[in-house]
């Protein structure tokens, strides 16, 4: 069964406390999102920003050419989450 992950276009993003974790492809992208949700975080997967400048993007370009779905994982602590957690502080 094919699963579709909603990806927010990079140009529609407002920070509001979101922390960037990593840019991943499937299936790791879905696994990481599920794990962070289970830990009590809000999760958002955003599209890749436009590429410009002198940055090397060959790995991203190659992945997209092969049909990989790439997204950047952002998380933030839920408003109803405990203020401190000895495991993560």
Helices and strands as residue ranges (DSSP letters): G 10-12, E 19-25, H 28-38, E 41-46, H 58-65, E 70-77
